[in-house]
Amino acid sequence: MSNTSREVAQRTFAALDGRNLDGVIAHCTPGCRFYGFAPETLDVDGYKAAMSHLLEAFPDSRFHIDDVVAENDRVAVRHRMQGTHQNPFQGVPATGRRVTVNAIAILHLKEGRSDEIWLNADFLGLMQQLGAIPAPA
C-alpha cells in the first residue's frame, strides 16, 4: 500500500468535507475525468457544477471516510455523506430530512494526483430517503 496514494485520497476528502471544491480539484490532474457523478462523464468544471448542486441542497453535509485501501496507483475510499435536505435537489423540493448516502470512490492516480475518479453512490437510497421514490416494503 502506498502512503502517498492514501494521503492524496485523505487530503481530497478533507477538502470535500470542508466544502472546498477548489481544494478537491487541486488534487486532480487538469484533464481528470469523473465517472458516476452524472449520466455522462464529467470534466473538472462538470464535477464542480454537480458537487456545487449537491452541497447547496445539503448545506450542512459532511463527508466521512470509513475505509481507505490503496495499492500502487489506485485508491478505494468507502465513505458516506450525511446532511439535511434544505434546498431543492434533482427536482425534489427541500424536505428537511436528514440523510445518509453510502458510497465508494476509486481514484486512479497519475504523478501523485487523481487522473480519474469513479464514484458508486447510493443515489437510489438518497431519493428514497427524500420520499421522491418509494422505499421497498
Protein Blocks (a to p, Z undefined) as FASTA:
>chain_A
ZZklmmmmmmmmmmmmnopaklmmmmpcfklccehjambdcdfklmmmmmmmmmmmmmmb
ccddfbdcdehjbccdddddddddfbdeehiacehiacddddddddddeehiafbdcddd
dfklmmmmnopaccdZZ
